């Protein structure tokens, strides 16, 4: 499996950047995780968006889903079948209502405990703690496991869900000085501790708020896990 880093910011992009979006490549299977602002053009540089096998959203906040209405316009012109979209149910989301009403998408609600087969991949759905309904994902293909937390703070059982993942892509937005248990995101140190508890070989920090220096987050995370890196736009990770 390969992971293409398309957008790594949140809740808004840095100059020239994009918010959350990651393309997973597993042989002929292409799965897009989240489609935040600015991600669609970067996905288009990699592949025709209508050719992806499925789109999985961790939740419906704009920095994870803003490009879906624009993708709908592309599918109106170039799509020949509805694109499968998997996401947690959130009736308060304006974007979800657009997607649910469009024949260009085939929307399927997911919740923790679900398991979906997409091409050569098995996608398992796990819990997340965020102000809106949210989930994380664990993907398995050819004996390799990869985890993506989406947006979450601490949660009982989180490390068990990601146990044994080779790589964990984790929400590490806050420096320790700004984090509390009531915030909507993990700290970088908390993301590293989660990876260590889960036995993940490598943790990749993502969802960078441009107001916090990424190198500070990296230093704090490395106090809790030996193998930590920052998600970088355009980077391709071998999983």
Secondary structure, DSSP 8 states (H G I E B T S, - for coil): -EEEEEE-B-SS--TT--BSEEEEEETTEEEEE---TTHHHHHHHHS-GGG-SEEE-S---HHHHTTHHHHHHHHHHH-SS-EEEEEE--TT-HHHHHHHH-TTEEEEEE-TT-EEEETTEEEEEEE--SSS--EEEEEEETTEEEEE--S----TTHHHHTTT-SEEEEE--B-GGG--TTSSS-BHHHHHHHHHHHT-SEEEEE-B-TTS-HHHHHHHHTTT-SSEEE--TT-EEE-
